[in-house]
Structure formats: structure tokens, C-alpha cells
Amino acid sequence: MSTRSCPCGLLVAYDDCCGRYHSGAAAPTAEALMRSRYSAFVKGDTGYLLRTWHPRTRPGTLELDPRMRWTGLEILDTSDGSAFHSTGTVEFRASYRGGSLHERSRFERVDGAWVYVDGAFLP
């Protein structure tokens, strides 16, 4: 079991944080799914990214740049996305070597599970 902090930024071991979602547990909130998707980008887990993408917006394939080095995630705002909601948004900044990505992502529940729908890039 890993004792290092999770790539998503929470001070919890990866196996106890995003690793459990990557292994099949359902993320309980839109924010937890967002964090787990960021960790999947860090780890290059395209299977997880595709599985947690809404069927109507999911690409047929996904190729990640192996040279991309993600360096941090900052959650800026969340709206809805709890166990009591069917939709939610998460605004975040994901940093990588050489820059950052600022996005507001939309999430929905499909068959009870949170999935990523799409996102809008912000300045």
C-alpha cells in the first residue's frame, strides 16, 4: 500500500483516495470524480478516464501525451454534485510543467454514478 499523498492533492494515500475509484469504487461526489480524473491523467489511466466520461460526449479513443507532467490540482469552486444532486459543476486549476489549465467542468449521474460531461476553459 502506498503511503505517498494522492496526486489529487489530498493528504491521503493514493490507495485510500483516488486509487479506490480507479479500482472500481464509485466516486460519491462530482468533486471526488474530478479529483480522481485528475489523478488518472497523472497516472496515464485512459481506461478510467473513458469509463467516467458521459456516453454522449465520450471520445472514441483517448491518447495522452506521455511527456505531460501534471504538478498540482486546486479546486476553486463547486456547485451541487453531492449525493442529493443529479448534476454538479467543479471549477479547478490543474497545473503542469510550463503552465496551467483553468476549467469549469460539468458532471451528471448516469445509472447512479457520477460522470464527466464536458468543460469550459476559463482565462
DSSP file with accessible surface (Angstrom, degrees, kcal/mol):
  #  RESIDUE AA STRUCTURE BP1 BP2  ACC     N-H-->O    O-->H-N    N-H-->O    O-->H-N    TCO  KAPPA ALPHA  PHI   PSI    X-CA   Y-CA   Z-CA
    1    1 A M              0   0  163      0, 0.0     2,-0.2     0, 0.0    12,-0.0   0.000 360.0 360.0 360.0 137.0    0.0    0.0    0.0
    2    2 A S        -     0   0   40      1,-0.1    13,-0.2     2,-0.0    14,-0.2  -0.480 360.0-170.7 -76.7 140.3    1.3    3.4   -0.9
    3    3 A T        +     0   0  135     -2,-0.2    -1,-0.1    10,-0.1     2,-0.1   0.407  55.3 106.3-106.9  -0.3    2.0    5.9    1.9
    4    4 A R  S    S-     0   0  196      1,-0.1    10,-1.2     8,-0.0    -2,-0.0  -0.441  82.3 -94.3 -76.4 153.1    2.5    8.9   -0.5
    5    5 A S  B     -A   13   0A  68      8,-0.2     8,-0.2     1,-0.1     6,-0.2  -0.290  48.4 -95.7 -63.8 152.0   -0.1   11.6   -0.8
    6    6 A C    >   -     0   0    5      6,-2.0     3,-2.0     4,-1.0    -1,-0.1  -0.375  26.8-121.2 -67.9 145.4   -2.6   11.2   -3.6
    7    7 A P  T 3  S+     0   0   37      0, 0.0    66,-0.2     0, 0.0    -1,-0.1   0.777 107.7  73.4 -57.8 -23.7   -1.9   13.1   -6.9
    8    8 A C  T 3  S-     0   0    0      1,-0.1     3,-0.1     2,-0.1    65,-0.1   0.593 116.2-108.3 -70.8  -8.5   -5.2   14.9   -6.4
    9    9 A G  S <  S+     0   0   49     -3,-2.0     2,-0.2     1,-0.4    -1,-0.1   0.256  77.2 128.4 103.7 -13.9   -3.7   17.0   -3.6
   10   10 A L        -     0   0   68      1,-0.1     2,-2.0     2,-0.1    -4,-1.0  -0.547  67.9-120.4 -75.1 144.8   -5.5   15.5   -0.6
   11   11 A L  S    S+     0   0  155     -2,-0.2     2,-0.3    -6,-0.2    -1,-0.1  -0.348  79.9 105.6 -84.4  57.7   -3.1   14.3    2.1
   12   12 A V  S    S-     0   0   62     -2,-2.0    -6,-2.0    -6,-0.1    -3,-0.1  -0.967  82.1 -92.5-133.0 147.2   -4.3   10.8    1.9
   13   13 A A  B >>  -A    5   0A  16     -2,-0.3     3,-1.0    -8,-0.2     4,-0.8  -0.326  35.6-119.6 -60.3 142.5   -2.5    7.8    0.4
   14   14 A Y  G >4>S+     0   0   38    -10,-1.2     5,-2.7     1,-0.3     3,-1.2   0.895 113.1  55.7 -49.9 -46.2   -3.4    7.2   -3.2
   15   15 A D  G 345S+     0   0   63      1,-0.3    -1,-0.3   -13,-0.2     5,-0.1   0.826 112.3  42.7 -61.1 -30.9   -4.8    3.7   -2.5
   16   16 A D  G <45S+     0   0   80     -3,-1.0    -1,-0.3   -14,-0.2    -2,-0.2   0.495 125.7  32.5 -91.8  -6.3   -7.2    5.2    0.1
   17   17 A C  T XX5S-     0   0   10     -3,-1.2     3,-1.0    -4,-0.8     4,-0.7   0.356 133.8  -8.2-115.9-112.1   -8.2    8.1   -2.1
   18   18 A C  H >>5S+     0   0    2      1,-0.2     4,-2.5     2,-0.2     3,-0.5   0.789 121.3  72.4 -66.1 -27.3   -8.4    8.1   -5.9
   19   19 A G  H 3><S+     0   0    3     -5,-2.7     4,-1.5     1,-0.2    -1,-0.2   0.869  92.9  55.3 -57.8 -35.7   -6.9    4.6   -6.2
   20   20 A R  H <4>S+     0   0  123     -3,-1.0     5,-2.4    -6,-0.5    -1,-0.2   0.872 109.2  47.1 -68.2 -32.4  -10.1    3.1   -4.9
   21   21 A Y  H X<5S+     0   0   16     -4,-0.7     3,-1.6    -3,-0.5    -2,-0.2   0.906 109.4  53.1 -73.4 -39.5  -12.1    4.8   -7.6
   22   22 A H  H 3<5S+     0   0   15     -4,-2.5    -2,-0.2     1,-0.3    -1,-0.2   0.810 107.7  54.0 -62.7 -26.9   -9.6    3.7  -10.2
   23   23 A S  T 3<5S-     0   0  109     -4,-1.5    -1,-0.3    -5,-0.2    -2,-0.2   0.417 135.0 -81.4 -88.4  -1.9  -10.0    0.2   -8.9
   24   24 A G  T < 5S+     0   0   63     -3,-1.6    -3,-0.2     1,-0.4    -2,-0.1   0.271  84.4 129.4 127.2 -15.3  -13.8    0.3   -9.3
   25   25 A A      < -     0   0   50     -5,-2.4    -1,-0.4    -6,-0.1     2,-0.4  -0.434  61.6-111.8 -68.9 149.3  -15.5    2.0   -6.4
   26   26 A A        -     0   0   72     -2,-0.1    -1,-0.1     1,-0.1    -4,-0.1  -0.674  25.3-118.0 -84.3 134.3  -17.9    4.8   -7.4
   27   27 A A        -     0   0   10     -2,-0.4    87,-0.6    87,-0.2     6,-0.1  -0.545  19.8-147.1 -68.3 130.0  -16.9    8.4   -6.6
   28   28 A P  S    S+     0   0   70      0, 0.0     2,-0.3     0, 0.0    -1,-0.1   0.690  74.0  26.7 -77.8 -17.7  -19.6    9.8   -4.1
   29   29 A T  S  > S-     0   0   48      1,-0.1     4,-2.2    53,-0.1    53,-0.2  -0.929  79.7-111.9-139.8 163.6  -19.5   13.4   -5.4
   30   30 A A  H  > S+     0   0    2     51,-2.5     4,-2.7    -2,-0.3     5,-0.2   0.898 119.4  52.9 -62.3 -38.8  -18.7   15.3   -8.5
   31   31 A E  H  > S+     0   0   62     50,-0.3     4,-2.8     2,-0.2     5,-0.2   0.922 107.2  50.7 -64.3 -41.8  -15.6   16.8   -6.8
   32   32 A A  H  > S+     0   0   15      1,-0.2     4,-2.4     2,-0.2    -1,-0.2   0.909 111.6  48.5 -62.0 -39.4  -14.4   13.3   -5.9
   33   33 A L  H  X S+     0   0    3     -4,-2.2     4,-2.6     2,-0.2    -2,-0.2   0.931 110.6  51.2 -65.7 -41.9  -14.8   12.2   -9.5
   34   34 A M  H  X S+     0   0   12     -4,-2.7     4,-2.4     1,-0.2    -2,-0.2   0.938 111.7  47.0 -59.1 -47.0  -13.0   15.4  -10.7
   35   35 A R  H  X S+     0   0   35     -4,-2.8     4,-2.5     1,-0.2    -1,-0.2   0.920 112.5  49.6 -61.2 -42.4  -10.1   14.7   -8.3
   36   36 A S  H  X S+     0   0    0     -4,-2.4     4,-1.9     1,-0.2    -1,-0.2   0.863 109.6  51.3 -68.4 -32.7  -10.0   11.0   -9.4
   37   37 A R  H  X S+     0   0   10     -4,-2.6     4,-2.1     2,-0.2    -1,-0.2   0.912 108.7  51.1 -70.0 -39.7   -9.9   12.0  -13.1
   38   38 A Y  H  X S+     0   0    8     -4,-2.4     4,-2.4     1,-0.2    -2,-0.2   0.955 110.5  49.4 -58.9 -46.8   -7.0   14.4  -12.4
   39   39 A S  H  X S+     0   0    0     -4,-2.5     4,-2.4     1,-0.2    -1,-0.2   0.867 107.7  54.9 -60.8 -34.6   -5.2   11.6  -10.7
   40   40 A A  H  X>S+     0   0    0     -4,-1.9     5,-2.5     2,-0.2     4,-1.0   0.888 106.9  50.2 -66.9 -37.0   -6.0    9.3  -13.8
   41   41 A F  H ><5S+     0   0   63     -4,-2.1     3,-0.6     3,-0.2    -2,-0.2   0.936 110.7  50.0 -63.0 -44.3   -4.4   12.0  -16.0
   42   42 A V  H 3<5S+     0   0   57     -4,-2.4    -2,-0.2     1,-0.2    -1,-0.2   0.919 117.5  39.6 -58.6 -43.1   -1.3   12.0  -13.7
   43   43 A K  H 3<5S-     0   0  113     -4,-2.4    -1,-0.2    -5,-0.2    -2,-0.2   0.507 110.2-119.4 -88.3  -6.0   -1.1    8.2  -13.9
   44   44 A G  T <<5 +     0   0   42     -4,-1.0     2,-1.6    -3,-0.6    -3,-0.2   0.791  54.5 159.0  73.8  28.3   -2.0    7.9  -17.6
   45   45 A D     >< +     0   0   47     -5,-2.5     4,-1.8     1,-0.2     3,-0.2  -0.577   6.2 165.1 -88.7  79.0   -5.1    5.8  -16.9
   46   46 A T  H  > S+     0   0   49     -2,-1.6     4,-2.6     1,-0.2     5,-0.2   0.841  71.2  62.5 -66.2 -31.9   -7.0    6.3  -20.1
   47   47 A G  H  > S+     0   0   28      1,-0.2     4,-2.4     2,-0.2    -1,-0.2   0.928 106.3  44.4 -58.5 -45.2   -9.4    3.4  -19.3
   48   48 A Y  H  > S+     0   0    9     -3,-0.2     4,-1.9     2,-0.2    -1,-0.2   0.918 111.5  53.3 -66.1 -43.3  -10.6    5.1  -16.2
   49   49 A L  H  < S+     0   0    0     -4,-1.8    -2,-0.2     1,-0.2    -1,-0.2   0.930 112.7  43.9 -59.1 -44.1  -11.0    8.5  -18.0
   50   50 A L  H >< S+     0   0   39     -4,-2.6     3,-1.4     1,-0.2    -1,-0.2   0.911 111.7  53.3 -68.5 -39.9  -13.1    6.9  -20.7
   51   51 A R  H 3< S+     0   0  145     -4,-2.4    -1,-0.2     1,-0.3    -2,-0.2   0.800 111.4  46.6 -64.1 -30.4  -15.2    4.9  -18.2
   52   52 A T  T 3< S+     0   0   15     -4,-1.9    64,-3.2    -5,-0.2     2,-0.4   0.175  91.7 100.6-101.0  18.4  -16.0    8.0  -16.3
   53   53 A W  B <  S-b  116   0B  36     -3,-1.4    64,-0.2    62,-0.2     5,-0.1  -0.853  86.1-101.3-102.2 136.5  -16.9   10.2  -19.3
   54   54 A H    >>  -     0   0   18     62,-3.7     4,-1.7    -2,-0.4     3,-1.4  -0.296  28.7-126.7 -57.4 134.8  -20.6   10.7  -20.2
   55   55 A P  T 34 S+     0   0   74      0, 0.0    -1,-0.1     0, 0.0    62,-0.0   0.829 107.2  54.9 -55.5 -32.1  -21.6    8.3  -23.1
   56   56 A R  T 34 S+     0   0  145      1,-0.2    -2,-0.1     3,-0.0    61,-0.1   0.720 121.0  28.0 -78.3 -17.2  -23.0   11.2  -25.2
   57   57 A T  T <4 S+     0   0   49     -3,-1.4    -1,-0.2    59,-0.2    -3,-0.1   0.451  89.8 119.9-119.2  -2.7  -19.7   13.3  -25.0
   58   58 A R     <  -     0   0  102     -4,-1.7    -8,-0.1    -5,-0.1     2,-0.1  -0.420  60.8-127.6 -68.1 131.8  -17.1   10.5  -24.7
   59   59 A P        -     0   0   44      0, 0.0    -1,-0.1     0, 0.0     3,-0.1  -0.369  18.0-118.8 -72.6 159.5  -14.5   10.3  -27.5
   60   60 A G  S    S+     0   0   79      1,-0.1     2,-0.3    -2,-0.1    -2,-0.1   0.863  94.3   6.3 -66.3 -36.5  -13.9    7.0  -29.2
   61   61 A T        -     0   0  106      2,-0.0     2,-0.4   -11,-0.0    -1,-0.1  -0.937  64.6-151.4-141.0 164.9  -10.3    6.9  -28.1
   62   62 A L        -     0   0   39     -2,-0.3     2,-0.5    -3,-0.1   -12,-0.1  -0.975   7.9-172.6-143.7 122.4   -8.0    9.0  -25.8
   63   63 A E        -     0   0  177     -2,-0.4     2,-0.3   -17,-0.0    -2,-0.0  -0.981  11.3-155.6-118.4 123.8   -4.3    9.4  -26.2
   64   64 A L        -     0   0   50     -2,-0.5   -18,-0.0   -20,-0.1    -2,-0.0  -0.736  25.2-112.0 -96.8 146.0   -2.4   11.2  -23.5
   65   65 A D    >   -     0   0   74     -2,-0.3     3,-1.7     1,-0.2   -21,-0.0  -0.663  21.6-153.2 -75.1 113.6    0.9   12.9  -24.1
   66   66 A P  T 3  S+     0   0  101      0, 0.0    -1,-0.2     0, 0.0    -2,-0.0   0.707  93.1  59.9 -65.3 -14.5    3.5   10.8  -22.2
   67   67 A R  T 3  S+     0   0  191      2,-0.0     2,-0.2    -3,-0.0    -2,-0.0   0.613  78.7 109.6 -86.6 -11.8    5.7   13.9  -21.8
   68   68 A M    <   -     0   0   66     -3,-1.7     2,-0.6     1,-0.1    -4,-0.0  -0.463  52.2-163.9 -68.5 129.7    3.0   15.9  -19.9
   69   69 A R        -     0   0  121     -2,-0.2    28,-2.5    28,-0.2     2,-0.3  -0.915   4.3-156.0-119.7 101.3    3.9   16.3  -16.3
   70   70 A W  E     -C   96   0B  54     -2,-0.6    26,-0.3    26,-0.2     3,-0.1  -0.596  12.7-179.6 -75.1 137.4    1.0   17.4  -14.1
   71   71 A T  E     -     0   0B  91     24,-2.9     2,-0.3     1,-0.3    25,-0.2   0.495  52.8 -13.2-122.0  -6.3    2.1   19.2  -10.9
   72   72 A G  E     -C   95   0B  24     23,-1.2    23,-3.0     2,-0.0     2,-0.4  -0.871  44.7-137.2 172.1 154.9   -1.0   20.1   -8.9
   73   73 A L  E     -C   94   0B  23     -2,-0.3     2,-0.5    21,-0.2    21,-0.2  -0.993  14.0-173.4-128.1 133.3   -4.7   20.4   -8.6
   74   74 A E  E     -C   93   0B 102     19,-2.4    19,-2.5    -2,-0.4     2,-0.6  -0.988  16.1-147.0-127.0 118.8   -6.6   23.3   -7.0
   75   75 A I  E     +C   92   0B  36     -2,-0.5    17,-0.3    17,-0.2     3,-0.1  -0.786  19.4 177.4 -84.1 121.1  -10.4   23.1   -6.6
   76   76 A L  E     -     0   0B  59     15,-2.6     2,-0.3    -2,-0.6    16,-0.2   0.775  60.2 -10.8 -96.3 -32.9  -11.7   26.7   -6.9
   77   77 A D  E     -C   91   0B  89     14,-1.7    14,-3.2     2,-0.0    -1,-0.3  -0.967  52.7-161.0-165.3 149.4  -15.4   26.2   -6.6
   78   78 A T  E     -C   90   0B  59     -2,-0.3     2,-0.4    12,-0.2    12,-0.2  -0.978   2.9-166.4-134.2 150.6  -18.1   23.5   -6.6
   79   79 A S  E     -C   89   0B  55     10,-2.4    10,-2.5    -2,-0.3    -2,-0.0  -0.985  61.3 -38.5-138.7 125.2  -21.8   23.7   -7.2
   80   80 A D  E    S+C   88   0B  90     -2,-0.4     8,-0.2     8,-0.2     3,-0.1  -0.232  76.0 130.5  55.4-147.1  -24.2   20.9   -6.4
   81   81 A G        +     0   0    3      6,-1.8   -51,-2.5     1,-0.2   -50,-0.3   0.633  40.4 124.0  81.7  13.8  -22.7   17.5   -7.2
   82   82 A S  S >  S-     0   0   35      5,-0.2     3,-1.9   -53,-0.2    -1,-0.2  -0.323  84.1 -84.3 -94.4-173.5  -23.4   15.8   -3.8
   83   83 A A  T 3  S+     0   0   69      1,-0.3   -54,-0.1    -2,-0.1    -1,-0.1   0.704 129.2  56.8 -62.6 -17.6  -25.3   12.6   -3.1
   84   84 A F  T 3  S+     0   0  189      2,-0.0     2,-0.3    -4,-0.0    -1,-0.3   0.372  99.2  73.0 -96.1   3.0  -28.5   14.7   -3.2
   85   85 A H    <   -     0   0   64     -3,-1.9     3,-0.1     1,-0.1    23,-0.0  -0.806  57.8-156.5-117.8 160.4  -28.0   16.0   -6.7
   86   86 A S  S    S+     0   0   82     -2,-0.3    23,-2.0     1,-0.1     2,-0.3   0.512  85.9  31.1-107.6 -12.4  -28.1   14.7  -10.3
   87   87 A T  E     + D   0 108B  65     21,-0.2    -6,-1.8    27,-0.1     2,-0.3  -0.937  64.7 168.6-137.5 164.3  -25.8   17.3  -11.7
   88   88 A G  E     -CD  80 107B   5     19,-2.0    19,-2.9    -2,-0.3     2,-0.4  -0.978  20.0-140.6-167.3 160.9  -22.8   19.3  -10.5
   89   89 A T  E     -CD  79 106B  38    -10,-2.5   -10,-2.4    -2,-0.3     2,-0.4  -0.972   8.5-166.7-129.4 149.5  -20.0   21.6  -11.6
   90   90 A V  E     -CD  78 105B   1     15,-2.0    15,-3.0    -2,-0.4     2,-0.5  -0.988   6.2-158.8-135.4 123.1  -16.4   21.8  -10.4
   91   91 A E  E     +CD  77 104B  32    -14,-3.2   -15,-2.6    -2,-0.4   -14,-1.7  -0.893  28.9 159.8-100.1 132.1  -14.1   24.8  -11.2
   92   92 A F  E     -CD  75 103B  10     11,-2.6    11,-2.3    -2,-0.5     2,-0.4  -0.944  38.9-136.7-147.0 164.5  -10.5   23.9  -10.9
   93   93 A R  E     -CD  74 102B  75    -19,-2.5   -19,-2.4    -2,-0.3     2,-0.6  -0.993  19.0-166.4-125.2 120.8   -6.9   24.8  -11.9
   94   94 A A  E     -CD  73 101B   2      7,-2.8     7,-2.7    -2,-0.4     2,-0.3  -0.946  11.4-152.4-107.9 121.6   -4.7   22.0  -12.9
   95   95 A S  E     +CD  72 100B  41    -23,-3.0   -24,-2.9    -2,-0.6   -23,-1.2  -0.687  16.1 176.4 -95.7 146.6   -1.0   22.9  -13.1
   96   96 A Y  E >   -CD  70  99B  72      3,-2.8     3,-2.6    -2,-0.3     2,-0.3  -0.923  49.1 -71.3-140.0 163.3    1.5   21.2  -15.3
   97   97 A R  T 3  S+     0   0  178    -28,-2.5   -28,-0.2    -2,-0.3     3,-0.1  -0.436 124.9  15.5 -58.8 113.2    5.2   21.8  -16.0
   98   98 A G  T 3  S-     0   0   82     -2,-0.3     2,-0.3     1,-0.1    -1,-0.3   0.398 131.3 -14.6 103.6  -1.7    5.1   25.0  -18.1
   99   99 A G  E <   -D   96   0B  32     -3,-2.6    -3,-2.8     2,-0.0     2,-0.3  -0.993  64.2-100.0 170.4-162.4    1.6   26.3  -17.3
  100  100 A S  E     -D   95   0B  58     -2,-0.3     2,-0.4    -5,-0.3    -5,-0.2  -0.979  13.9-135.1-152.7 162.3   -1.9   25.6  -16.0
  101  101 A L  E     -D   94   0B  46     -7,-2.7    -7,-2.8    -2,-0.3     2,-0.5  -0.988  14.4-163.6-123.2 124.4   -5.4   24.8  -17.2
  102  102 A H  E     +D   93   0B  26     -2,-0.4    20,-2.9    20,-0.4     2,-0.3  -0.956  24.6 160.8-112.0 121.0   -8.4   26.6  -15.7
  103  103 A E  E     -DE  92 121B  15    -11,-2.3   -11,-2.6    -2,-0.5     2,-0.6  -0.983  39.6-145.7-143.1 149.3  -11.7   24.8  -16.4
  104  104 A R  E     -DE  91 120B 102     16,-2.3    16,-2.2    -2,-0.3     2,-0.3  -0.977  32.1-161.9-111.8 112.6  -15.3   24.6  -15.2
  105  105 A S  E     -DE  90 119B   1    -15,-3.0   -15,-2.0    -2,-0.6     2,-0.4  -0.755   8.7-143.3-100.1 144.8  -16.4   21.0  -15.6
  106  106 A R  E     -DE  89 118B 108     12,-3.5    11,-3.3    -2,-0.3    12,-0.9  -0.877  17.8-171.8-107.2 139.6  -20.0   19.7  -15.7
  107  107 A F  E     -DE  88 116B   2    -19,-2.9   -19,-2.0    -2,-0.4     2,-0.3  -0.933   5.0-177.3-129.2 149.6  -20.9   16.3  -14.2
  108  108 A E  E     -DE  87 115B  44      7,-2.0     7,-2.6    -2,-0.3     2,-0.5  -0.953  29.7-111.0-138.2 160.9  -24.1   14.2  -14.3
  109  109 A R  E     - E   0 114B  72    -23,-2.0     2,-0.4    -2,-0.3     5,-0.2  -0.808  28.3-173.6 -92.0 133.8  -25.2   11.0  -12.8
  110  110 A V  E >  S- E   0 113B  40      3,-2.8     3,-2.1    -2,-0.5    -2,-0.0  -0.996  78.1 -15.4-126.2 120.4  -25.7    8.1  -15.2
  111  111 A D  T 3  S-     0   0  170     -2,-0.4    -1,-0.1     1,-0.3     3,-0.1   0.881 131.4 -53.1  51.2  39.6  -27.2    5.0  -13.7
  112  112 A G  T 3  S+     0   0   53      1,-0.2     2,-0.4   -26,-0.1    -1,-0.3   0.315 117.4 108.2  85.6  -9.8  -26.4    6.4  -10.2
  113  113 A A  E <  S- E   0 110B  39     -3,-2.1    -3,-2.8   -87,-0.0    -1,-0.2  -0.836  71.3-116.5-107.0 140.2  -22.7    7.0  -11.0
  114  114 A W  E     + E   0 109B   8    -87,-0.6     2,-0.3    -2,-0.4    -5,-0.2  -0.500  37.6 179.0 -69.9 136.9  -21.0   10.4  -11.5
  115  115 A V  E     - E   0 108B  12     -7,-2.6    -7,-2.0    -2,-0.2     2,-0.4  -0.974  32.2-109.1-137.5 153.0  -19.6   11.0  -14.9
  116  116 A Y  E     +bE  53 107B  29    -64,-3.2   -62,-3.7    -2,-0.3    -9,-0.2  -0.663  31.1 178.5 -78.8 130.3  -17.8   13.9  -16.6
  117  117 A V  E     -     0   0B   0    -11,-3.3     2,-0.3     1,-0.4   -10,-0.2   0.870  53.4 -56.2 -95.7 -62.4  -19.9   15.6  -19.3
  118  118 A D  E     - E   0 106B  58    -12,-0.9   -12,-3.5   -65,-0.0    -1,-0.4  -0.962  45.7-131.8-168.3 178.4  -17.8   18.5  -20.6
  119  119 A G  E     - E   0 105B  29     -2,-0.3     2,-0.5   -14,-0.3   -14,-0.2  -0.978   6.2-138.7-147.6 155.6  -15.9   21.6  -19.6
  120  120 A A  E     - E   0 104B  53    -16,-2.2   -16,-2.3    -2,-0.3     2,-0.2  -0.976  26.0-128.9-114.7 127.9  -15.4   25.2  -20.5
  121  121 A F  E     - E   0 103B 148     -2,-0.5   -18,-0.3   -18,-0.2   -20,-0.0  -0.534  25.8-158.3 -73.9 139.2  -11.9   26.7  -20.4
  122  122 A L              0   0   41    -20,-2.9   -20,-0.4    -2,-0.2    -1,-0.0  -0.855 360.0 360.0-117.8 154.4  -11.6   29.9  -18.4
  123  123 A P              0   0  157      0, 0.0    -1,-0.1     0, 0.0   -22,-0.0  -0.194 360.0 360.0 -68.5 360.0   -9.0   32.6  -18.6
